[in-house]
């Protein structure tokens, strides 16, 4: 069976990667880098949450379309019942 972690760095390799990151970015820039990464992740999470909530919301126009589609007979497409909103009948 193939080990799924074959290409993953282990122990000492992580330390070497960390040392390279410190050399490239500098020790003073690492807190700013971590802070900006955290803010980006937080923004991404809130945007995806908002997108999921927007999918659940139904506008009045969408509700009207749904009621019209439900009022039609599936076999013939004829209107089975009709709802009137005017009070001047």
C-alpha positions as CSV (number, residue, x, y, z in Angstrom):
1,X,0.0,0.0,0.0
2,X,1.3,3.5,-0.8
3,X,1.9,5.8,2.1
4,X,0.0,9.1,1.5
5,X,2.7,11.1,3.3
6,X,5.6,10.1,1.1
7,X,6.4,13.6,-0.1
8,X,5.7,15.4,3.1
9,X,8.6,17.0,5.0
10,X,9.5,15.4,8.4
11,X,11.2,16.8,11.5
12,X,14.5,18.2,10.5
13,X,13.2,19.2,7.0
14,X,10.7,21.6,8.7
15,X,13.5,23.3,10.6
16,X,15.4,23.8,7.3
17,X,12.3,25.2,5.6
18,X,11.7,27.5,8.6
19,X,15.4,28.7,8.5
20,X,15.1,29.5,4.8
21,X,11.8,31.4,5.4
22,X,13.5,33.5,8.1
23,X,16.5,34.2,5.8
24,X,14.3,35.2,2.9
25,X,11.7,37.4,4.8
26,X,13.7,38.4,7.8
27,X,12.7,37.9,11.5
28,X,11.0,41.4,11.6
29,X,8.7,40.6,8.7
30,X,7.4,37.3,9.9
31,X,4.8,38.7,12.4
32,X,3.5,41.0,9.7
33,X,3.4,38.1,7.2
34,X,1.5,35.9,9.7
35,X,-0.9,38.7,10.6
36,X,-1.7,39.5,7.0
37,X,-2.2,35.8,6.2
38,X,-4.6,35.5,9.2
39,X,-6.6,38.5,8.0
40,X,-6.8,37.1,4.5
41,X,-8.0,33.8,5.8
42,X,-10.6,35.5,8.0
43,X,-11.9,37.6,5.0
44,X,-12.1,34.5,2.9
45,X,-14.1,32.6,5.5
46,X,-16.6,35.5,6.0
47,X,-17.1,35.8,2.2
48,X,-17.7,32.1,1.7
49,X,-20.1,32.2,4.6
50,X,-22.0,35.2,3.1
51,X,-22.2,33.4,-0.2
52,X,-23.8,30.3,1.4
53,X,-26.3,32.5,3.3
54,X,-27.1,34.4,0.1
55,X,-28.0,31.1,-1.6
56,X,-30.5,30.4,1.2
57,X,-32.3,33.8,0.9
58,X,-35.2,34.0,-1.5
59,X,-36.2,37.3,-3.0
60,X,-39.9,38.2,-3.5
61,X,-39.5,37.8,-7.3
62,X,-38.0,34.3,-6.8
63,X,-40.9,33.4,-4.5
64,X,-43.4,34.6,-7.1
65,X,-41.7,32.5,-9.8
66,X,-41.8,29.5,-7.5
67,X,-45.5,29.9,-6.7
68,X,-46.3,30.2,-10.4
69,X,-44.3,27.0,-11.2
70,X,-46.0,25.1,-8.4
71,X,-49.4,26.2,-9.6
72,X,-48.9,24.6,-13.0
73,X,-49.9,21.0,-13.8
74,X,-46.7,19.0,-14.5
75,X,-48.2,16.9,-17.2
76,X,-50.0,19.5,-19.3
77,X,-48.5,22.7,-18.2
78,X,-51.9,24.2,-17.6
79,X,-52.6,26.5,-14.7
80,X,-54.3,24.5,-12.0
81,X,-55.1,27.3,-9.6
82,X,-54.7,31.1,-9.9
83,X,-54.0,33.5,-7.1
84,X,-55.3,37.1,-7.4
85,X,-53.9,39.9,-5.4
86,X,-56.2,42.7,-6.4
87,X,-59.1,43.6,-4.1
88,X,-61.1,45.5,-6.7
89,X,-62.8,42.4,-8.2
